[in-house]
Amino acid sequence: MHVKPQEFISIIGPSGSGKSTLMNMIGCLDVPTAGDYFIDGVSVEHLSENELANLRNAKIGFIFQGFNLLSKLTALENVELPLIYQGMNPSRRKELAMEALERVGLKDRMKHTPKELSGGQQQRVAIARALSSRPPLILADEPTGNLDSRSGIEVMKMLQEIHQEGKTIVLITHDTDVARQAQRVVRIADGKITSDTTDTEGVVCE
């Protein structure tokens, strides 16, 4: 499977189909036991844990179904986290975090903690966190799974806009309606791709 730069792809399949395993591999959270995975021409197979972490920080922004926000931190502080891991100086990371929150329409909610935000707003904080380091690839795992219909529509609209701005997006979902909003749909079952528009080995994100 080959993911092209600035492509919007959805990966869909039922529970137990292998979506989570594939997501972990794409996100460099795990490495394949067979085959090859290249990201920007780099094979991840023999990278150390530190090298994988550096690759994730530089190349991939993660959006999770459960938001994964720290409850005691403000929206701004949550968005700053990946920038702290990169060792960015405080003034620059605050600038980028504020810019990302403004991008998702939360300029007036920066000092609020997650419990003071709705589910849709929490997911927008998660999107801002994914965008803060300006990675070329956004990996979204069931981003509408914990949201009501209205919030889900807003999140998908935002992902479409982010894609139009030049980001590559890989979205994991079990929802056919959500999957169809991507440019390309890859179906997976029993750990195998059952339908796709390409037939090449590995995943390449440039």
Stockholm file with secondary structure:
# STOCKHOLM 1.0

chainA/1-206         MHVKPQEFISIIGPSGSGKSTLMNMIGCLDVPTAGDYFIDGVSVEHLSENELANLRNAKIGFIFQGFNLLSKLTALENVELPLIYQGMNPSRRKELAMEALERVGLKDRMKHTPKELSGGQQQRVAIARALSSRPPLILADEPTGNLDSRSGIEVMKMLQEIHQEGKTIVLITHDTDVARQAQRVVRIADGKITSDTTDTEGVVCE
#=GR chainA/1-206 SS CCCCTTCEEEEECCTTSSHHHHHHHHTTSSCCSSSCCEETTEECTTCCHHHHHHHHHHHEEEECTTCCCCTTSCHHHHHHHHHHHTTCCHHHHHHHHHHHHHHTTCGGGTTCCGGGSCHHHHHHHHHHHHHHTCCSEEEEESTTTTSCHHHHHHHHHHHHHHHHTTCEEEEEESCHHHHTTSSEEEEEETTEEEECSCCCSSCCCC
#=GC SS_cons         CCCCTTCEEEEECCTTSSHHHHHHHHTTSSCCSSSCCEETTEECTTCCHHHHHHHHHHHEEEECTTCCCCTTSCHHHHHHHHHHHTTCCHHHHHHHHHHHHHHTTCGGGTTCCGGGSCHHHHHHHHHHHHHHTCCSEEEEESTTTTSCHHHHHHHHHHHHHHHHTTCEEEEEESCHHHHTTSSEEEEEETTEEEECSCCCSSCCCC
//
